[in-house]
């Protein structure tokens, strides 16, 4: 059980002091029930509940003035463009977690299973306000976010002898992140990233955290693309909408470790399933025609869809009352680079939704080969251990759902580990690294 009190200078004085408690417990049921078997070595059930808090960034307790350098001998101050909610409170997160730990078959199999439900309320965020208020933004508490997920760790040692062992360790994580609510009167707010006049990450009740919202194609009631009869290109919708969810479906990692006498060989393979990414690199490579994905230069194409009216954005029906299927052919160049800045392609000048790619990626993350010199030998040198190892990182990857010849790695991102995910603006590609390590202990 725990109870903590924080006092901060970044919140209004009335809310500057806040408490948050926690309680947890566990039961080793193999001891409590005196279970003794040949296959179950250890078993524990654990449950915990905790509340944590987070204050605002520095200098956010109230509106502040900036002191400017003297001008013609006269000092001046300037009020910033952001105003602070006088009732601003800390962010609070409540989480309940339950887990099961098992060790089986003389500790050759070990399982760690955890489920959790986390709710964050009173999120501190700066929202845009009309300039008539005298400010451009308002820092306030805007709503609630829910995180629910599962984490599984499994370790298996299929072979174990005096000189040889083989161990496989796996980890699986799955998290569902949903915006539950926003403050009254706020339907959605931009989280940031992207382009101010196009795609951005958003917060909106009932939607995934930081979902991608941008320009999209017009479609008929059955989902068919609306095509401009004059150009054969896609008609863009008048209203933007959700075009991607950057949050992955799940992540999986598997490590194999083999030891033989003093040698150790280990390899880590991992994968990220799902998650969407807006990529300028892929868009540019396709639009400029510099990959083999666009090598069929002499071919003309018909985009599957039905004709639509570019003024009314409605389906054009034929004499039989049925939608007219698109029959207008366009060149490979126009398919990926709309002429004259017109929209309607699948790359440059296309709708944002066609520059979204599934970020699934399989990766050989690391391979390491090491050797521990015999202790009798290193002991003569006044050392207790000496280990030499060579390693390679990011040796191979496969992203099956991006254009094949772009060689694009979805792991790159323009916002790093920040809350904004799913954007890549011509970022530097990932690197393959090799290393030699020498570890000496005395």
N, C-alpha and C positions, 0 to 999 in steps of 0.2 A: 504494500500500500504506500502511496506517495501523495504529497500535497506540496505544491510549489506556488510561490507568489513572486510576480515580476512587477517592477515599477519602471516605466519608460518615459523618456522625454519627448518621444515622437508622436504622442497622442494628447488630445485635450486633457487638462489636469483632472477633470472629473472621472475620466476613464483610464487614467494612467496606471492604476494599480489593478491587477487582476490575478485570480487564482485559477489553478487547474489541477485536478486530482487524477489519480490512477490507481487501479487495483488489479492484481493478477494472482492466479493460483494454479497449481498443477498437482496431479496425482500420478505417482508411479504405481500403476495398478498391478504390475508384476510383483512388487514388494508387498503392497497392501493386501492382495489376495493370495500371496505366497504361491504364485504360479511357478512351477518348475517343470519345464518340458525340454525335449531335445531340439525343438525348432524355435521356440520363443525365448530370447535372452533378456529382453528389456522392453517395457512398454510404458509410455507416459501420455497422459491427456493434459492439455493446458488450455486455459481460458484467461483472457485479459480484457480489461476495459480501461481506456485512458482518454483524457481530454488534454489537448495542448493548445497553445495560442501563438499568435504571431502579430507583432506590432507593425506600424507603418514605417516607411523609409524615413531617414533623417530629415529634420526641418519640415515636418508635415503636421505638427501639432496645431498650427494656426497659420494664417496668411502672414507672409514675411515680406519685408522690403529689401531690395538689393541696393547697396551703396555704390554709387558710380564715382569714377575719378572726377576730380575738379575740372570744371569747364569755365574758363575765363575767371578762375579764382573762386567760383561758386560751386560748392558740393551739391549733389542731388541724390535722390533715392527714387527707385522705380518699383512699383508693385508688380509682382509676377503675373503671368497669365493664368495661373491655377489658384483656385480658392478651395479651402478645406472645410469639410462638414464640421461644424462646431460640436456635433454629437458623435463624431467618429469613434468607433469602438475597435477593439482588437478582433482579428480573425480567430475563430475557434474551430477546432477539429475534434470530433468525437469518433472514436474507433473501437469496435469490438472485434476480437480476434480469437479464433479457436484452432487448436492444432493437435496432431497426433504424431508421436515419435515411436518408431519401432526398430528393434534390432533382432535379426533372425539368423538361425543356422550358424551359431558361434560367431556372430557379428560379421558374417560374410555378406549379409544383406541388411541395409539400413535405409529407413524411410522417414522422411520429414514432410508432413502434409499440413498445410495451413490455409484457412479461409478467413477472409476479413470483410468488414463492411465499415467504410469510413465516410463521414459526412463533414464537410467544411462549410461553415456559415459565416455571415458578416464579412464576405470577401472584400478586401480593400482594393479599390480600383478607381482609376481616373477616367471619367466619362466626359464626352464633349457636351458643351452647352452653347446656346446662342450667343453670338458676340455682343448682343444688346445688353447682356448681363455685365459687361465690362471684363469678362474673363473668357478664356477659351476652353477650360476644363474644370471639372469639379471632382475632388477626391472624396469618396464616400464609401459606405458599405453597400454592395450591390446585390448580394444573393447567396445561393447555396449550390454546392457541387457534391455529387455522390461518386464514390469509388468503391466498386465491389470486385473482388477477385480471388484467385486461388494461386498458391505457390506450392510446387512439389519438388522435392529433392530425393533422388534415389541413387544409392551406391551399391554396386554388386561386385563381388570378387569371385569370378568363376574358377580361377586357378590360384592356388597358394601352396607353394612348397618351400623348402629351406632356401633354395637359390633362385626361385622363379615365382613371379606373381603377375597377375593381370587383373586390373580393377577398372570398372566402367562406372562413371558418375554422370548422372543426368539431372538437368534442372528444367522445369517448365513453369512459366508464369503467364497468367491471363488476367487482364484488368479491364473493367468496363467503366468508363468515365463519362458521366452524364451531368449536364447543367440542369439542376432541379428547378431553380427559380431565380428571377432577377428582381430588383427593387421595383416597386409599383411605378407604372408609367414607362418602364424601359423594356421594350420588346426584344431588342438585341443590341449588342455593342461590339465594336471591332476590338479584337484582342491585339491586332497589329500585324505587321509583316505585309508582304505582297505590295500591291500598288493602290494608292489612294482612290484611283478612278476605276479599279478593277478588282481582281481577286484579293481577298484578305482572310485572315483567320477570325472567327466570330465566336461569341458566347450568346447562346439563345436557349431558353427553357425547352427541355425535352430533346435537345440535340447533343451530340458528342462535344466534349470540350475542345475548343479551338477548331471546329469544323471549317472546311474551306468553302467560301461562298464567292461566286463570281459569275461572269457572263456564260450563258449556255445557249444551246440551239433550241429553235422552235420545233415543236413536235405535234403531230396529230393526236387524236384521242387514243389511238392504239399504240402510240409510242413511235410511229414512223417519223423520220426527219422531214421537215418541210424544206423543199428545194426551190430556189429561184429559177423559174423557167428560162429566163434570159441568159443566165450564167452557168446553171448547173451546179451552183454552190449552195451551201446551207444557209438558211435564213436565221439570223440571230434573234433570240427572244428579247422582248422589251424589258423584261424583269429578270434580275439575277436570282440565283438560288443556290442551294447546296450542291456542290459538285465533287466533294471528296471528304473523307474522314481520315486524318493523318494518324489516328491511333491504331496500332497493329492489333490483329486478332489475338495473337499469342506469340511468345518467344520460347525457343527451345535450344538447349546447349547440351552437348555430349562430349565428355572427356574420357579418352582411353589412356591408361598408364600401364606400361609393361616394364618390369624390373628383372634384371638377370645379374646376379652377383653385384658388382659395383655400377652397372649400367642402368640408366633409366631413360625410357623413350615415352613421350607423352604427346598427344595430339588433341586439339580442341576443335570441334565442329559445332557451328551454331546456325540457327535460322531465325528469321523474322517473317512471320506469315501475315500478309495483309498490310493495311495502312496505305494511304494515298499520298502522292507527292506531285507538286507542281514543279516542272523542270524546264528551266530556260536553256540548259545545255542540250537536252534532247530536242527541244523545239528548234533551236538554232541549227543543229546538225541536219535535221530533216529539211528545214526550210531553205538552207543554203545548198542542199544537195551534195553534201560531202561524205556521205556514207553509202554503203551498198544497199541500204534499205530503199533507196530511191534510184536504183540503177536502171530500171526500165524506162528510160527517157522517151522512147518512141511510142510507148503504150498510152492509149487514152482510157479514161475511166468514167464509170457511171456510179455516182454515190447512191446507194440504196435509199429510197424515200419517195415521197409524193410531192407534186407541185403545190406551192403555196403562194398566196398573194402577199407581196412584200409590204403593201400598205395596210392591209387589214389583218395580216398574220393568220389567215384562215386557209383551210384546204381548198384547192381548186378541184371541183368535180367535173367529170365528163358528161356527155349526153346521156349516159346510162345512170347518172347520179352517183357514180362511184369515183373515189379519188383517182387522179391520173398519176400513174407511176412515172417516176423520173426516167427520161431517155436522153437527156442532154449529156454529151461526153465532154470531159475536160482533160487537159494534159497533165502529165506528172508534175510539171512545174507549178501549175495552178492548184493541183491537189494539196501541195504543201506550202505554197507561197502565193497568196491571193494578190493579183495585180492591182496596182493603184491604191494599195492600202485598204481594199475592200475586205470585209470579213467573209467567212464561209469556208475556210480550209481546215486542215488537220495539223497545222504547225504555225508558222508566222502569219499574223493577221487573222488567226482562227479564234474561235470562242475559247474562253479559259478552260472549259470542260474537256476540250480535246488535247490539252497540254497537261492533263492529269494522268499519272501512271501508277499502277499497282506497285508498291514498294517491297513486295516479297523478295527475299534474297537468302540464298544458301551460301555458307562461307566456311572455308577451312581457315579458322582464325589463327591457329598457332601449332607449330611442331617444334619440340625441344628434345635434344639428345644430350644427356649428361653422363659424366663418369666421376664417381667418388673414389679417390685413391685410397688404398688400404690404410687403415689407421696405424698399423705397425710401422708403415713406411713414413707417413707424415709425422708420426710421433718422434722420429729421430731428428726431424727438422724443427722441433719445438712447437708443432701445430697439433690441434685436435681434429682438424678436418680440412680437406682441400677438394673442391669440386670444380670441374671444368665442363662447360656446356656450350652448345651452339644452338641457335634458334632461328626460326623464320616466322614472320607475322604477316597476316593477310595474304596468304599464298595463292588462294583461288577463291573465286566467287561466281555465282550464277544468279542473275536476275531474269527470270523467265518471262516476265510480263512487260518488259520495255523493249523497244526495237532492237533487234539482235545485234546489228553492227555498230550501234552507238557505244557499246562497251560501257554503259553507264552503271555506276554503283549507287544504288539508292541510299546507302549509308551516309553519303555526304549531305550536308545541310547548311544553309546560310545563317541559321540562328543557334547553332551549337546545341547545348543542353537546356536552353531556355524553355519557357512555356509555349513558345510559338514553334510549331513543328510543321513539316510538310512543304517547305519552300526550298528551292535550290536555284540560285541566281548566278549561273556560270561559276560555281565554286570550284576550287582546286580539287582534282580527283584524289581518291585515297591512295596511299603509298604502300608498297611492299617493302618490308624491312628485314634485314638479317643482322644477327648479333652474336658476339662471343662473350661469354661471362666466365670470370674466375672468382670463386668465393673461397676465402680463406678464414678459418676460425682458429682461435688460440685458446 
